[in-house]
């Protein structure tokens, strides 16, 4: 069984227009969303063995909070440039290359590609708002095989 957690980064600020897009930090709303979502998700018992994040500051901050929630080191977060301004196809490629030793992987990134990917993998998921987590399970022995199969189950958790 392979479990994929697709998490859209928490809300980010647009206050500092001189910042490059990659450097935009979380805003106060994002910090609140993230605290609530990580607390709530910790009770669900689906602990990712690996967290892969976009290199953008807002995604990395979200990934770090997720890692902290599950007692993991922020140093263990894998950064993948394909998760920033990529496409759903690029995300599929990245997931297909994951080490099959990991059964539960969290991907932290951006829209629209995360929503497109979630919808492709689980038709019931139509939109990922900021800080949402789509949990998609596959009855498959490998990530490459999982991506060729229909999801066994899918849920979407959104910030309250």
C-alpha positions in Angstrom: 0.0 0.0 0.0 1.3 3.4 -1.0 0.0 6.6 0.6 0.5 10.0 -0.9 -0.2 13.2 1.0 -0.6 16.2 -1.2 -0.4 19.4 0.8 -0.8 22.9 -0.6 1.3 25.5 1.2 -0.4 27.7 3.8 -1.5 31.2 2.9 1.4 33.5 2.0 1.9 37.2 2.1 1.8 39.6 -0.8 2.7 42.7 1.3 6.3 43.0 0.2 6.1 43.5 -3.6 9.8 43.7 -4.0 10.2 40.0 -2.9 10.7 37.4 -5.6 7.8 34.9 -5.7 10.0 32.1 -4.3 10.8 34.3 -1.3 7.2 35.0 -0.2 6.7 34.0 3.4 3.6 32.7 5.1 1.3 35.4 6.4 -0.5 35.5 9.8 -3.5 33.6 8.3 -1.1 31.0 6.9 0.6 30.5 10.3 -2.8 30.0 11.9 -4.0 27.6 9.2 -0.8 25.6 9.5 -1.0 25.3 13.3 -4.6 24.1 13.1 -4.0 21.7 10.2 -0.8 20.1 11.6 -2.4 19.6 15.1 -5.5 18.0 13.5 -3.6 15.9 11.1 -1.3 14.5 13.8 -4.3 12.8 15.3 -5.0 10.9 12.0 -2.1 8.6 12.4 -0.8 8.9 8.8 2.8 9.8 9.4 4.8 10.5 6.3 8.1 8.7 6.1 9.4 11.3 3.6 8.5 14.9 3.0 9.3 16.4 -0.4 8.8 20.2 -0.9 9.0 22.9 -3.4 12.0 25.2 -2.9 9.7 28.2 -2.4 9.9 29.7 1.1 6.2 29.3 1.8 6.2 25.7 0.8 9.4 25.0 2.9 7.8 26.7 5.9 4.8 24.4 5.5 6.9 21.3 5.1 9.0 22.2 8.2 5.8 22.5 10.3 4.6 19.2 9.0 8.0 17.6 9.8 7.9 19.1 13.3 4.4 17.7 13.9 5.6 14.2 13.2 8.9 14.5 15.2 11.1 14.6 12.0 14.0 16.9 11.3 13.6 19.7 8.9 17.0 18.7 7.5 15.4 15.5 6.2 13.0 17.4 3.9 13.9 16.7 0.3 13.6 19.7 -1.9 12.6 19.1 -5.5 12.7 22.1 -8.0 10.1 20.4 -10.1 7.5 21.1 -7.5 7.8 24.9 -8.1 6.1 26.3 -11.2 5.9 22.8 -12.6 3.0 20.9 -14.0 0.9 18.0 -12.9 2.9 15.9 -15.3 6.2 17.0 -13.7 4.8 16.1 -10.3 3.8 12.6 -11.6 7.3 12.1 -12.8 8.7 13.2 -9.5 6.4 10.8 -7.6 7.2 7.9 -10.0 10.9 8.3 -9.1 10.3 7.9 -5.4 12.2 5.2 -3.6 9.7 2.3 -3.1 11.1 1.8 0.4 8.9 4.7 1.4 5.2 3.8 1.8 3.9 7.2 2.9 5.2 10.3 1.3 4.1 14.0 1.7 4.4 16.4 -1.3 4.2 20.1 -0.4 3.7 22.4 -3.3 1.5 24.9 -5.1 -1.6 25.3 -7.2 -2.8 24.8 -9.9 -0.6 21.7 -10.3 -1.4 20.1 -7.0 -5.1 20.4 -7.6 -4.7 19.0 -11.1 -2.6 16.1 -9.8 -5.1 15.4 -7.0 -8.0 15.4 -9.4 -6.1 13.2 -11.8 -5.4 10.6 -9.1 -8.8 10.9 -7.3 -11.6 12.4 -9.3 -13.6 13.4 -6.2 -11.0 16.0 -5.3 -11.7 19.1 -7.3 -9.8 21.8 -5.5 -7.1 22.1 -2.8 -7.4 25.4 -0.9 -4.3 26.7 0.9 -3.0 24.3 3.6 -5.3 21.5 2.5 -4.1 17.9 2.6 -5.3 15.3 0.2 -4.6 11.8 1.4 -4.6 9.3 -1.5 -4.0 5.6 -1.0 -3.0 3.0 -3.6 -3.0 -0.7 -3.4 0.3 -1.0 -5.2 3.8 -2.3 -4.4 5.6 0.6 -6.1 5.1 4.3 -6.8 5.3 3.8 -10.5 2.6 1.1 -10.3 0.5 3.3 -7.9 0.4 6.0 -10.5 -1.0 3.6 -13.1 -3.8 2.5 -10.8 -7.0 4.0 -9.6 -6.8 5.2 -6.0 -8.1 2.8 -3.4 -9.2 5.7 -1.2 -9.0 9.5 -1.1 -9.8 12.1 1.5 -9.4 15.8 1.6 -8.8 17.8 4.8 -9.2 21.5 4.6 -8.4 24.2 7.2 -11.4 25.0 9.5 
